[in-house]
Amino acid sequence: MDLLSNDLLLQIFSRLSEEERLEGGAKGLPSLRQLSLLEVPVSTGLAAALAGLPGLHTVRLEALRGPPPSAARPHLARLGTRLESLFFWFPRDGSPVDADGICTVPPGLLACTGLGHLAMVLASDNGWPHARLAGLDLLPALHEVHAHGGVPREVWTCPGLASLHVEGNPVGLPAASLPASQLALLTELHLSGWDSVCQLSALPPGPYLEGPLAELDVSGNLFQPNRVPAALGAATALERLAVSWDCDPAMIWQQWPAAESTLCQLEGLQSLSVSFLDSSLPASSMHSRHLVSSSEAEDVLHELVSSSELALSLEVSPDLYWGV
């Protein structure tokens, strides 16, 4: 093939839409074994092409531009154990519901028994205060969940869950204690309260604190009565902790004895990340969720930590939470 022909092919290819290029590329790669798509729309044609590739054994569809069309879902289901990672939108209006009116996981998704990583957006114009997604805990390989807009109650009963990252507070946390056999494998938990209209005042119940939990980010929350909850003393495997404290140095001094007592119980704790917020603002004010910088509060905290028996590194930063 000469140069002119190559140029002509490139001109034709450049006129195709992104969806057409992806679908054509998928159909033209029958020996493809692994595929990872980031920031692309999954059309019905692309889903069908992927499902039809006989050699494809690992598929990751992440950070998609909007939800896959309903017509694409049966094709995604055909991927079965091959689909390992998925970014999915669950709209409150339009999602399938069960006999009790509870939103359910699309049936096709339950066929993806190899799905280990699920990033979800719970989309609703009026919020989703008590999120439910019946069937979510039936995905046998699910071990990592990233959620925006809330956390379905079913997440807390996924037996193999090791990592849970939540952007904005999970306003649908279960009120009762979880069964002792659930969340026993949780090693990472991020419940950041930034940019949320619902802050946590207490840690969610459950046995995860007594398990292999090594990383906990609860920054942006106003825990009561102390900013470092006493319940954290049970998290003996904890290595990294992120919390938020009042920017008022007097309040730091007042709460430090209780916080130090709890932190001293965490013998494996290596890193403490602290952000400051202004709790003097009205609870209804979104500004109360915003980070503030306070060199005086930072100096006080450094002094308290250095004079204690805690052997850990202290990080004070306005941008410390580890992402979702």
C-alpha positions in Angstrom: 0.0 0.0 0.0 1.6 3.3 -1.1 1.6 6.6 0.8 -1.3 8.1 -1.1 -3.5 5.2 -0.2 -2.5 5.5 3.5 -3.3 9.2 3.4 -6.7 8.5 1.9 -7.5 5.9 4.5 -6.6 8.3 7.2 -8.9 11.0 5.7 -11.8 8.5 5.6 -11.1 7.3 9.1 -10.9 10.8 10.5 -14.5 11.5 9.2 -15.9 8.7 11.2 -17.5 9.3 14.6 -15.7 8.1 17.7 -18.3 5.4 18.2 -17.9 4.2 14.6 -14.1 4.0 15.0 -14.4 2.0 18.2 -17.0 -0.3 16.9 -15.0 -0.9 13.7 -11.8 -1.4 15.6 -13.4 -3.9 17.9 -14.8 -6.0 15.0 -11.4 -5.9 13.3 -9.5 -7.4 16.2 -10.8 -10.9 16.6 -7.6 -11.9 18.5 -7.9 -9.1 21.1 -7.5 -10.5 24.6 -7.6 -7.5 26.9 -9.4 -4.1 26.5 -9.6 -1.0 28.7 -11.7 1.9 27.6 -11.6 5.3 29.5 -13.8 8.3 28.9 -15.7 6.8 25.9 -19.4 6.3 25.2 -20.4 2.7 25.1 -22.9 2.4 22.2 -25.1 -0.6 21.5 -22.9 -1.4 18.5 -19.7 -1.3 20.5 -21.1 -3.4 23.2 -22.3 -6.0 20.6 -18.9 -6.0 19.0 -17.1 -6.5 22.3 -19.4 -9.3 23.3 -18.7 -11.0 19.9 -14.9 -11.1 20.2 -14.1 -14.8 21.1 -10.6 -14.2 22.4 -11.5 -11.3 24.7 -11.1 -12.3 28.3 -10.6 -9.0 30.2 -12.7 -5.9 29.7 -12.6 -2.7 31.7 -15.1 0.0 30.9 -14.3 3.0 33.2 -15.4 6.7 33.5 -17.8 6.4 30.6 -19.5 9.4 29.1 -23.0 8.8 30.4 -24.8 5.6 31.0 -24.8 2.8 28.3 -28.1 2.8 26.4 -30.6 0.1 27.6 -30.2 -1.7 24.3 -26.5 -2.2 25.1 -27.0 -3.9 28.4 -27.9 -7.4 27.0 -24.6 -7.3 25.1 -22.7 -6.2 28.2 -24.3 -9.2 30.0 -22.9 -11.5 27.3 -19.4 -10.5 28.5 -20.2 -12.5 31.7 -17.0 -13.2 33.6 -14.9 -11.2 31.2 -16.1 -7.8 32.4 -13.9 -7.0 35.4 -14.4 -3.2 35.8 -17.4 -1.0 35.0 -18.4 2.6 35.5 -22.2 2.7 35.6 -25.0 5.3 36.1 -28.0 4.2 38.1 -30.7 6.8 37.5 -33.4 6.9 40.1 -36.0 7.6 37.5 -36.0 4.9 34.9 -34.2 2.1 36.8 -36.0 -1.2 37.1 -37.8 -1.8 40.4 -39.0 -4.9 42.2 -42.4 -5.6 43.6 -41.7 -3.4 46.6 -40.7 -0.4 44.4 -37.0 -0.8 45.3 -34.6 0.0 42.5 -32.7 -3.1 41.4 -29.5 -3.8 39.6 -30.2 -4.2 35.8 -30.6 -8.0 35.3 -27.9 -8.1 32.7 -25.4 -6.8 35.1 -25.9 -9.7 37.5 -24.7 -12.0 34.7 -21.3 -10.3 34.9 -20.1 -12.6 37.6 -16.5 -11.5 37.1 -17.2 -7.9 37.9 -14.7 -6.9 40.7 -14.6 -3.1 40.4 -17.7 -1.0 40.2 -17.8 2.8 40.1 -21.4 4.1 40.3 -23.2 7.3 40.1 -26.6 7.4 41.8 -28.3 10.0 39.7 -31.5 11.8 40.8 -32.7 15.4 40.4 -34.1 15.4 43.9 -31.4 13.4 45.6 -31.4 9.7 46.7 -31.6 9.9 50.5 -32.2 6.2 51.1 -30.5 4.5 48.2 -31.3 0.8 47.5 -30.1 -1.4 44.7 -31.5 -4.8 45.2 -29.1 -7.6 43.9 -25.9 -5.6 44.2 -24.7 -7.9 47.0 -25.2 -10.9 44.6 -22.2 -10.0 42.5 -19.7 -12.7 43.8 -16.5 -11.1 42.6 -17.2 -7.5 43.7 -14.4 -6.3 45.9 -14.1 -2.5 45.2 -16.9 0.1 44.9 -16.6 3.8 44.2 -19.8 5.7 44.7 -21.0 9.2 44.0 -24.4 10.5 45.2 -24.9 8.0 48.0 -24.3 4.4 48.9 -26.9 1.7 48.3 -27.7 -0.2 51.5 -26.8 -3.4 49.8 -23.1 -2.3 49.5 -22.8 -2.9 53.2 -23.6 -6.6 52.8 -21.3 -7.4 49.9 -19.3 -10.3 51.5 -16.1 -9.8 49.5 -15.9 -6.0 49.6 -12.4 -4.8 50.4 -12.4 -1.2 49.3 -15.2 1.4 49.5 -14.8 5.0 48.3 -17.7 7.4 48.6 -17.7 10.9 47.2 -20.1 13.0 49.3 -21.6 11.4 52.4 -23.6 8.1 52.1 -26.9 9.4 53.2 -28.5 6.0 53.1 -26.4 4.3 55.8 -28.1 1.4 57.6 -29.4 2.4 61.0 -28.9 -1.0 62.6 -25.7 -2.8 63.2 -24.5 -5.0 60.3 -24.2 -8.8 60.7 -20.8 -9.8 62.1 -20.1 -11.8 59.0 -20.3 -8.8 56.6 -17.6 -6.4 55.5 -15.0 -8.6 57.3 -12.5 -8.0 54.4 -12.7 -4.2 54.2 -9.2 -2.7 54.1 -10.0 0.8 52.7 -12.9 3.0 53.6 -13.3 6.6 52.4 -16.3 8.5 53.6 -15.5 12.0 52.7 -18.0 14.6 53.7 -16.8 17.4 51.4 -19.4 19.0 49.0 -22.2 17.2 50.8 -25.4 18.4 52.4 -25.3 15.5 54.9 -22.3 15.2 57.2 -21.7 12.2 59.5 -21.8 12.7 63.2 -20.9 9.1 64.0 -19.1 6.2 62.3 -21.4 3.7 60.5 -22.0 0.6 62.5 -20.5 -2.7 61.6 -17.6 -5.1 62.3 -15.2 -3.5 59.7 -13.3 -1.6 62.4 -12.2 -4.8 64.0 -11.1 -6.3 60.7 -8.1 -5.7 58.4 -9.1 -2.0 57.9 -5.8 -0.2 57.1 -6.9 3.1 55.5 -9.8 5.3 56.7 -10.7 8.7 55.4 -13.5 10.4 57.2 -12.4 14.0 56.5 -15.1 16.7 56.1 -17.3 15.2 58.8 -18.2 16.8 62.2 -18.1 13.8 64.5 -19.8 14.3 67.9 -18.8 14.9 70.7 -15.2 14.6 69.5 -13.7 14.9 66.1 -11.8 11.6 66.5 -14.5 9.1 67.3 -13.8 6.8 70.3 -15.1 3.9 68.3 -11.9 4.1 66.2 -10.0 2.5 69.1 -11.2 -0.8 67.8 -9.5 -0.4 64.4 -6.2 -2.0 65.6 -5.0 -2.7 62.0 -5.4 1.0 61.0 -2.2 2.5 59.4 -3.5 5.7 57.7 -6.2 8.0 59.1 -7.7 11.2 57.7 -10.0 13.4 59.8 -11.1 17.0 60.0 -10.7 19.2 63.1 -12.1 22.6 64.1 -9.9 25.5 63.1 -10.3 27.0 66.6 -7.1 26.2 68.6 -9.0 26.3 71.8 -11.3 23.5 70.7 -8.3 21.5 69.6 -6.8 21.8 73.1 -10.1 20.9 74.6 -10.6 17.7 72.5 -7.0 16.6 72.3 -7.0 14.4 75.5 -9.9 12.2 74.2 -8.4 12.1 70.7 -5.0 11.2 72.0 -6.4 8.4 74.1 -8.1 6.9 71.0 -5.1 7.4 68.8 -2.8 5.6 71.3 -4.9 2.5 71.0 -4.0 2.3 67.3 -0.6 0.8 67.6 -0.1 0.3 63.9 -1.1 3.9 62.9 1.7 5.5 60.8 0.1 8.5 59.2 -2.5 11.1 60.5 -3.9 13.5 58.0 -5.8 16.5 59.3 -7.8 19.2 57.6 -9.5 22.2 59.3 -13.0 23.4 58.9 -15.0 26.2 60.5 -17.7 24.6 62.5 -18.9 28.1 63.8 -20.9 28.5 60.5 -24.5 27.4 60.5 -25.0 23.7 59.8 -27.1 24.5 56.8 -24.3 26.5 55.2 -22.3 24.8 52.5 -19.3 26.8 53.6 -19.2 24.6 56.7 -18.0 21.8 54.4 -15.2 23.9 53.0 -11.6 23.5 54.0 -10.0 26.4 55.8 -6.3 27.2 56.4 -5.2 28.0 59.9 -1.5 28.3 60.7 -2.3 28.8 64.4 -4.4 25.6 64.5 -1.7 23.7 62.6 1.0 24.8 65.0 -1.1 23.8 68.0 -1.7 20.3 66.5 1.9 19.8 65.7 2.9 20.7 69.2 0.4 18.3 70.7 1.4 15.4 68.5 5.1 16.0 69.0 4.8 16.2 72.8 2.7 13.0 72.9 3.9 9.4 72.8 2.4 8.9 69.3 5.0 7.7 66.8 3.3 8.8 63.5 3.7 11.4 60.7 1.3 14.3 60.8 0.1 15.9 57.5 -1.9 19.1 57.5 -3.1 20.0 54.1 -6.1 21.7 52.5 -6.2 18.9 49.9 -5.6 15.7 51.7 -8.4 13.3 51.0 -7.2 10.6 48.7 -9.9 10.7 46.0 -12.9 8.5 45.1 
